[in-house]
Amino acid sequence: MRRYCEHCEYPLKTCICAHINTVSTALDIVIIQHEKEALHAKNTARLVSLCIPSTRIILANDEASMKSFSEQCVPRHSVLVYPNEGSKPIENVDPHTRSEVKTLILIDGSWKQAFGLVKKNPWLSDLQALHFASAPPSNYAIRHTTLNNALSTLEATAYALQCLENIDVIGLYKAQSALQDMWQGPTSHRRQL
């Protein structure tokens, strides 16, 4: 039976604890995770929570937790990273609005899964939505996607924090690089960057 690290929860052979550096943020990070994404060993939401221990990961199919979060969520102080018709570029958020943001919400899942989660939870549409107008290209090679502008959840979190708080997020990127370096899957499962 495969043994797992009690802290990072990866197999002992691929433990990345030595590569985890804490990233300090004043924002509350909440990741709403599609239940299928939670099953993927390569999902990066776990990495975010290792680097930012206060991160909350809520499974989207956990109705009680979703209801509780929706009731606690204050629209004036919460932003959803999700591109929609009313979303604004995160790069253009003015200083006053940035100072009001207390909670950063991201959705962890494929684009199709994210779309379904927003439709299933209409209260998310009441939040100010932000999208990326000029995010850097993804460096996440161990998950396949057909979209050129898709970022991992970790990369999306890092870029959002850079835009909103202008903080050092190198610890997040180092954790993702370590996961990729330690990954023991077939080379054919890596995408070309």
Secondary structure per residue as TSV (DSSP state, phi and psi in degrees):
chain	resnum	aa	ss	phi	psi
A	1	M	-	360.0	136.3
A	2	R	-	-69.9	133.9
A	3	R	-	-96.7	142.5
A	4	Y	B	-118.0	149.9
A	5	C	-	-69.7	134.0
A	6	E	T	-70.7	-22.5
A	7	H	T	-91.6	-59.3
A	8	C	T	-84.7	-16.8
A	9	E	-	69.7	14.5
A	10	Y	S	-92.8	160.0
A	11	P	B	-55.6	146.3
A	12	L	G	-54.8	-33.3
A	13	K	G	-66.4	-23.2
A	14	T	G	-121.4	23.3
A	15	C	-	-55.8	132.6
A	16	I	-	-113.6	14.1
A	17	C	G	-53.8	-37.1
A	18	A	G	-67.2	-13.5
A	19	H	G	-108.0	8.1
A	20	I	-	-94.1	124.4
A	21	N	-	-122.6	134.4
A	22	T	-	-70.9	135.7
A	23	V	-	-110.2	126.0
A	24	S	-	-94.1	129.8
A	25	T	-	-140.6	147.6
A	26	A	S	-84.7	-11.4
A	27	L	S	-85.8	149.0
A	28	D	E	-84.6	123.7
A	29	I	E	-100.8	124.3
A	30	V	E	-124.5	124.3
A	31	I	E	-113.3	117.6
A	32	I	E	-90.2	115.7
A	33	Q	E	-108.6	126.6
A	34	H	-	-62.7	141.4
A	35	E	T	-61.5	-30.9
A	36	K	T	-71.5	-34.0
A	37	E	G	-66.4	-32.9
A	38	A	G	-62.4	-23.3
A	39	L	G	-83.9	-14.2
A	40	H	-	-79.8	124.0
A	41	A	T	-64.8	-22.2
A	42	K	T	-94.2	7.0
A	43	N	-	-69.4	144.7
A	44	T	S	-96.9	-3.3
A	45	A	H	-60.5	-38.8
A	46	R	H	-60.5	-40.1
A	47	L	H	-61.9	-41.0
A	48	V	H	-58.8	-45.7
A	49	S	H	-69.2	-25.4
A	50	L	H	-72.9	-38.5
A	51	C	H	-82.2	-30.6
A	52	I	S	-123.6	86.6
A	53	P	T	-58.7	-21.5
A	54	S	T	-79.4	-4.4
A	55	T	-	-58.5	135.6
A	56	R	E	-105.4	126.9
A	57	I	E	-109.1	119.9
A	58	I	E	-112.9	122.9
A	59	L	E	-71.5	129.6
A	60	A	T	-62.6	-27.0
A	61	N	T	-88.1	3.4
A	62	D	-	-88.2	87.8
A	63	E	H	-58.7	-38.8
A	64	A	H	-65.0	-44.7
A	65	S	H	-67.5	-39.0
A	66	M	H	-65.2	-41.9
A	67	K	H	-64.4	-44.3
A	68	S	H	-60.8	-45.3
A	69	F	H	-65.2	-40.6
A	70	S	H	-62.5	-33.4
A	71	E	H	-76.0	-30.2
A	72	Q	H	-83.6	-23.5
A	73	C	-	-69.1	123.0
A	74	V	-	-100.1	109.2
A	75	P	G	-53.0	-35.8
A	76	R	G	-64.4	-28.8
A	77	H	G	-111.5	10.7
A	78	S	E	-124.1	140.6
A	79	V	E	-128.3	144.3
A	80	L	E	-108.8	124.6
A	81	V	E	-83.4	100.9
A	82	Y	-	-166.2	122.4
A	83	P	-	-77.8	122.0
A	84	N	-	-145.3	-177.2
A	85	E	T	-60.6	-31.3
A	86	G	T	-99.0	1.4
A	87	S	-	-72.2	154.0
A	88	K	E	-115.0	151.7
A	89	P	E	-64.5	128.9
A	90	I	G	-62.9	-28.5
A	91	E	G	-67.0	-20.0
A	92	N	G	-105.3	9.9
A	93	V	-	-66.8	128.0
A	94	D	-	-74.4	158.7
A	95	P	H	-56.3	-38.0
A	96	H	H	-63.3	-46.6
A	97	T	H	-63.6	-42.3
A	98	R	H	-57.3	-40.4
A	99	S	H	-69.0	-22.4
A	100	E	H	-83.3	-22.1
A	101	V	-	-71.9	126.1
A	102	K	-	-116.7	-28.1
A	103	T	E	-127.3	127.3
A	104	L	E	-108.2	121.7
A	105	I	E	-113.3	129.8
A	106	L	E	-126.2	155.5
A	107	I	E	-111.9	128.7
A	108	D	E	-104.5	108.9
A	109	G	S	166.8	177.0
A	110	S	-	-67.1	168.2
A	111	W	H	-59.8	-40.6
A	112	K	H	-64.5	-42.7
A	113	Q	H	-64.9	-42.1
A	114	A	H	-62.3	-44.3
A	115	F	H	-58.2	-45.4
A	116	G	H	-62.5	-39.5
A	117	L	H	-65.4	-41.1
A	118	V	H	-66.6	-40.9
A	119	K	H	-65.2	-38.5
A	120	K	H	-72.8	-22.7
A	121	N	-	-122.7	78.9
A	122	P	G	-58.8	-22.1
A	123	W	G	-62.5	-25.6
A	124	L	G	-64.6	-31.5
A	125	S	G	-71.4	-16.0
A	126	D	G	-80.4	-12.5
A	127	L	S	-85.0	154.3
A	128	Q	E	-65.2	125.6
A	129	A	E	-103.9	140.9
A	130	L	E	-124.1	144.6
A	131	H	E	-127.7	167.3
A	132	F	-	-96.3	122.5
A	133	A	S	-91.3	-30.0
A	134	S	S	-145.6	49.7
A	135	A	-	-69.5	150.8
A	136	P	-	-68.3	159.1
A	137	P	-	-65.9	153.2
A	138	S	-	-70.4	143.0
A	139	N	-	-110.2	13.3
A	140	Y	-	-90.6	108.1
A	141	A	-	-103.6	-8.1
A	142	I	S	-95.7	7.7
A	143	R	S	-125.2	139.0
A	144	H	-	-89.6	143.7
A	145	T	-	-151.9	151.2
A	146	T	S	-95.5	-4.7
A	147	L	-	-91.7	132.1
A	148	N	T	-72.5	-30.1
A	149	N	T	-102.7	15.5
A	150	A	-	-79.0	135.1
A	151	L	-	-112.9	154.1
A	152	S	-	-69.5	163.4
A	153	T	H	-60.8	-37.4
A	154	L	H	-63.1	-46.1
A	155	E	H	-63.9	-39.0
A	156	A	H	-64.6	-40.9
A	157	T	H	-63.9	-46.9
A	158	A	H	-60.6	-46.0
A	159	Y	H	-66.5	-40.7
A	160	A	H	-61.8	-42.0
A	161	L	H	-66.6	-37.5
A	162	Q	H	-62.2	-43.6
A	163	C	H	-70.3	-41.9
A	164	L	H	-83.6	-34.1
A	165	E	H	-120.5	-13.0
A	166	N	-	54.1	47.7
A	167	I	-	-105.7	165.3
A	168	D	-	-77.6	116.5
A	169	V	-	-115.3	18.0
A	170	I	H	-58.7	-30.7
A	171	G	H	-59.8	-36.0
A	172	L	H	-65.9	-48.0
A	173	Y	H	-63.9	-36.3
A	174	K	H	-65.1	-38.1
A	175	A	H	-64.8	-42.4
A	176	Q	H	-64.9	-41.6
A	177	S	H	-62.0	-40.9
A	178	A	H	-63.6	-42.8
A	179	L	H	-58.7	-44.6
A	180	Q	H	-65.9	-40.8
A	181	D	H	-65.5	-35.3
A	182	M	H	-84.3	-16.5
A	183	W	-	-61.2	132.7
A	184	Q	-	-109.3	18.1
A	185	G	S	-73.7	168.6
A	186	P	-	-62.9	147.6
A	187	T	G	-58.5	-32.8
A	188	S	G	-64.7	-16.9
A	189	H	G	-85.6	-5.0
A	190	R	S	-90.8	140.5
A	191	R	-	-92.6	154.3
A	192	Q	-	-80.4	130.3
A	193	L	-	-96.6	360.0
